[in-house]
Amino acid sequence: MKVEMIELGPVKRAIKIEVPEDAVNEAFDRVYADLKRQVRIPGFRPGKAPLAILEKRFARVVEQDVVQRLVPDYYQRALEEAGVSPVVVEIPPLERMKIQRNAAFTFTATVEIKPKIELRDYRAPNPISLKRDPRTVTDEQVDQALATLREQQARLEPMPAGTPLTDNLYAILSVEGFVDGLPVEGSKKEAHLHRVGSQDLVMGLAVDEAIRGKTEGDVVEIMQDYPPTHPDERLRGKSVCFRVTITGIKQKTLPDLDDEFAKDCGPYETLEQLKQKIRTQLEEVLHRDIEEGYKEQIMERLHQMHHVEIPEALVDREVRAMIRQRLLEEHRKKKGTISLAEQLPSDQDIRRLQQELLPEAKRRVKLALILEAIADKEGITVSEQDIEEEISRLARSLKLPVEDIRHMVESGGEDSRQEFRDRLRAEKALQLVYQSAVIQG
């Protein structure tokens, strides 16, 4: 076998592969031997048809079979001999390739490869320098978290009969719509809790002005006009009278901030213990946020420090993945309010997303290649224990069963599992650079 590699660009190669004549003839012999056992030729016993007749009748079919046997085998051998690990391969259609006995067979594959990256300094004596994040947890933040916890422990208690509704009191409402004096099916809502002054809509109605100053048992009517283009034909061009009955009035009562409140919140003996626990939790969250900020600084520096030719195939793959993620997020937001058919993006939408996401896709691919190069240089590996620990961490973070996360990782087959492993390896490389960095100030 002869292999010639031609450089077409920084990350593109043409590999010209020549299969020797004897290997071509051997492949023809095997194919015709198999064919002789399988076909039935009138006038000949099974397996006894002359080769000349088989060649006359099945020459083109045999040639295609020989090509399909030789190309994958010799292509793989050529990659190993050339020391190339392609990210994408383009091989001319097999049906267009010409092959014949007693002659060498030549074909060409075009491949995109990962670039060779000349890493810049990221360790001592020239580590990456980071700008210090000065944030700390303040007393005000602890007090705000405590106030939120207090709100969660609040109780709604009934107000005395005759109490007029004012802002921040809670009204229990029953609502029903009528057209021409007849109730509209699906327009009834019972025991709806509404905070006066919140400006929240109740079945699309602004009710605050109408119910403010009213008392338990009062009934108010609110007229709502619907346009002639309204999707519900029962309401098109109609005026709907919504009858709102105030069936109860309540007031939110907050617990006192004392040791008893702390005991109700968990294993705390005093309010001071609860506040200290809140401060510790806020400090842990802030520490993670600051660390993520430092890593963002590192990635930006790595991006600026290195010039990398990026294979188009990797960028295209990343853009497609980002589009899928964007569409999935939009579907989750709209679920229940719009049909699936209405959510399918148009070709124009896809092209817009491609242009919008292309710069970030290039950045992600470049950083992934740089971190992969660092991992290679540092001998970073990912063990099965690392994978299991990350699956457990994700399960805790997302509040899902471990088996659900494992299924998500493995459902895409080996490619999905390898992608998960590559992400962990990149995170390990980033952590190493972070630990080597110097924080100024």
N, C-alpha and C positions, 0 to 999 in steps of 0.2 A: 504494500500500500504506500502511495506517495501522498503527502499532505503539504500543501502550500498555503500559508496564511498571508493575506494581503490587508494592509491597514487602510481602511476607508475613512477613518476619523479617529478622534481621541478614544471613543468607546465603541467603535463599530469595526468589525472585521469580516472579510470574506474568506471562507475556508474552502479551498479547492481540493477535492478528494478524488484520487484515482484508485479504482479497484483493479487489481492485476488480472490479466487474461485468464490465468489458471483458476482463480477464484470465480470468475464469471462462468467459465465452462463447467466447473463443478456445480454451481448453482443451477445452470440449465439442466445438467444431468439429473439432479435430484428432483427438479420439478417435473421433468418428463417421466421419470420413474414413478413418481406419485400419480401422474396423470394416466399412465399406462394401466395401473391397477384399478383406477376408478371408472374409466370410460368404457363404453361398449361400442365396438365397431362391427357392423354387419359383415359376416364372412370370416371373422376371426374369433378365436376363443378368448375369454377374459385374460388380459395381461399379455396377449401374444400379438397385438397389433404392431406393425412395423413402425419404426421411428419416423420414417419418411412421410407416412400418412398422418401421423400425429402432428408433425411439423407443418404439414400443408394445411391441416384443418384448424390447429390451435396456436399457431405461431404468436399472434398478437396477445392472446390471453396468457401464454407462457411468459412472454417478455415482461408483461405487467407483474406477474407473480414473482419473477426473478428480481425485478426492481424493488418490489415491496419487501423482499427478503434481504436484499443487500444494503439498501440505503440506511435503515435504522441502525443496523449492526456496524457498518463502516463509519457512519457519522459519529456514533458514540466512541468508537476507537480513535477517530481523528481528534475528538475533543480531548481525550485523555493524553494522546501523544502531543498535542499542542499546549496542554496545560491550561485550557480555557474553561471557565465556568460561566456560561452565558445566562443572561437574564431573559432573553427572548431569542428565538430562532426563526429564520425564514428559509424554507426549502421550497424550490420550485415544485409545482404539482407533479406528483409521481406519474400521472397518466401522460404527461407531456415528455417524459424522459425517454430517450432512445437507447436501446442496448442490443447487442448482437453477440453471437458466439465468436470465439477466436479473436477477440479484441478487448482491450482494457475498457473499463466503463468509468467515465468521469462525470462528477456532478459538483455543484457549488452550493454551499450554505452560507447565508449571511447571518451574523450573530451580533447582538449587543452585549457588551461585557461591563462588569463593574469597573470603575476607574481605579487606578492606583493613586493613593492619597499620600502625599508627603506631609506627615503630621507636624504641626508647630508645637512649641513648648506649652505644656499644661501642668508640669510637675516642677518641684524645686530643682534647680535654683531659680527657675523662671516660671513660677505658677501664675495662674490667672488671678488678677486682682479684682475684688468685688467691692462695691459701695455698700457700706453698712446700712442696714435697716434699723432705725432708732426706735421703732414702735415698742411700747410696753402696755400691759394691761392696767387700765386706770380704775380708780375708785368709782368713777361715774359708770364705767362699763359693768362693773360688778353690781352696782345699784340697779342698772337697767335690766340686767339678767334676773336679779331678784324680783324686780317689779313684774317682769314677764311671768315668772314662776308664781307670783302672787295672783296675777290675773287668771292663771290656769286653775288655781285653787278657789276662785271666786264662786259664790253661790247666787242664784237668782231667787229672790224672795218676793212673795205677793205684796202689793201695796194695798192700803186700806181702800174700801169702796169710796168712790167719789173723787179719787186722786186724778187730777187732770194730767194728760200726757205732756211731758216736756222733754227737751233734748236729753239723751243718755238714759232715759227710761226705756224699758222694753215692752212693746205691745205684742200681744198674742192675737193674730188676725185670722179671720176666715174670709175668703174672697171668692166671689162667683160672678161670671159675666152673663149679661142678658142682652138679647137683640129682639126688639119689638116685644118686650115683656116675656120672652121665652128664654130659658137657660141655654147657654152654649155648651155643648158637650166638650169636656176636657178643659173647661175654664175654671174649675173649682179647686180651691186649695184650702185645707183646714189646718188650724193650729200652727200657723206660720209665725216664727219668732222674729221680730223686727226691732232694731235699735233706732229710736227716733233721732233724727238729725244725721244719720249715717249716709243719707242720699242713696241708699241701696234701692234697687227696683224690686218690686214684688209683682211677678208675672208681667214684667214690662212696664209696670205702673210706677210713677213717682207719687208716693203716698204721704210723705212727711207733712206737707202743708195742709193736707186734708184732715189728718188725724191729730195734729198738734192742738192741745187744749181739750180734746175729747176725753171722755171717761169710759170706764168699763160698761159694756152694754150698748154704747152708741153705735149707730150705723151711718156711714157716709157713702155717698155715691160719686163715682169718678167716671166721667165720660171720656172715651178714647175713640178717636176717629181713625179709620183704616183706609188707605189709598185704594183706588180701583185696581192697582196692580198687585195687591197683596196675594201671596201664594195660596192662602186658604180661601177658597171660593165662597165659603159661608160668611166671611168678614169683608169681602171686597166692597169698598165704597160705603161701608156701614159704620154707624156710630154704636159702639158697645158700651152699655152701662155696667160698670163694675161695682157691685155692692160689697162694701168692706165693713165687716162687723168686728168690733173690738171686744174680744171674749175674755181678756185678762190684761193686767198691767203688772209688771215686775220691775224690781230694782236690783242691780248687781251689788252684792255686798262683798267687800274684800276682807280677807282675814287679817288680824293684827300681825305685825311683824315682830314676833316674839319667839321664845324658845319652844312654845307649843306648836307654832307654825313650822319650825324647823323639824320637830319630831314627826309631824304629819308628812313631811317631804322625804323622809328616809331615815337611815340609821344615824341621826344626829341628836346630840343632847342639848345643844345650844344653837342660837341663831348665828353666833360667831363661827361655829364649826361649819354650818351650811355655807356661809359667805366664803370661808376659806376653800371649801370644796369647789364652789363656783369659780373662784379666782384660779384655782389649779387647772380646772377644765378649760377656762378661757386662755390661760397661758399655753396649754398644750395645743389648742387650735391655732393660736397666734404663731407658735413655734413652727408648726407645719406650714403655715401660710408664708412665713418669712423664708423658710427653707426652699419652698417652691419658687419664691421670688428670686432667691440666689441662683437657683438652677436655671431659671429663665435668663438671668444675666449671663450665665455660663454658656448657654446654648446660643445666645446672640453673639457672644464673643467668638465661639467656635465657628459660627456661620461667617463672621466677618474675617476671621483669620485664615480661612482656607478657600482656595480656588479649586472647585471641583467640576469636572464635566459630568453632567447628569444624563444617564441613559433615558431616552424619551419613553421607552416602554415602562420604566419604573414610575415616571411622572404620570403617564396615562393611567396606570393601575391605581395610583394614589388618588387621582382626580375621581375615578369611578367609585372608589371606596368612600370618598368624602361626599359625593353626590348621593350615594345610597344612604349614608348616615343622615344627611340633611333632609332627604325625603322621609326617612323614618321618623325623625323628630317632628317634622311638620304633620305627618299622619297622626302621631300621638296627640298633638295639640288639637287637631281638628276632629278627632275620632268622636263619633256620635253627633256631630253637627253638620257633617257633609258626607255624601256617599263616596265609596271607594272610587267609583268611576270618575267622579268629579275631581278627585285628588290626583289622578294620573297626569304627570307633567307633559306639556307639549314639547315638540322638537325645539321650538324657540326657547322654552324654559330651560331645557337641557343645555343648549348652547350658551345661554346666559350664565347658568351655573358653572359651566366649564371655564368660561372666561373669568368669572368672579373668583373661583377657587384655585385657578392655576398658580398664582404666585405663592400661596400658602402650601400647595402641593409640592412645588419645587423646593421650598424651604424645608419641608418635612423630609423629603427624600434625601436632600443634601445632608441634613443633620443625622439621619439614619446611617448614611454611608460613613460619615466621620466617626460616629460612635462605634460602628462596626469595626472600623480600622483601629480605634483605640482598644476595643475588646480583643482584637486579634493580637495587637502588640503586647498587651498586658496578660494574655493567656486567660482571659475571663471565660468561664464556662457556666452553664446552667444545669443544675442537677435535678433529679426527680423530686428531691425534697424541696428545692426552691420552687418548683412548679406547684407542689401541694400547698406550700405555705402561702403562695400568692393566691391560689384558689380560695383558701380559707380566709385570707384578708379581704378579698373581693366579696365573699359571702357575708362577712360581718358588715362591711361598708354598705352593701346594697340591701342588707337584711333579707337575704335569700338563702335557701338551703344549699349546703356545699355541693350536693349532687346536681342541683340545677346549674350552678356555675360550671362544674366539670362537664356537664352535657353540652353547654354552650361552647366550651373550648374544643370539645372533641367532635361535635356534630359535623364540622366541616372537613373531617378526615385529617390526614397527615399534614396537608397544607395549613389548616387552621391551627393545629398543634404547633407546627414549626413557627408560624407567625407569632403565636403566644410566647414561644421560647425566645425568639429574636427580640421581642419587646422587652422581656425580662433581662436579656443580655445587654441591651442598650441602656436600660435603667441602671444596671450594675456599673457600666462604663461611666455614665453620667455621675453616679454617686462617687466613684473613685476620683473623678476630676474635681467634684465639689469638695471632697475631703482634703484634696491637695491645694485648694485655692486659699488665698489670703484675703481676709476681710479687713478693709482699711478703716481706720478711725476707732 
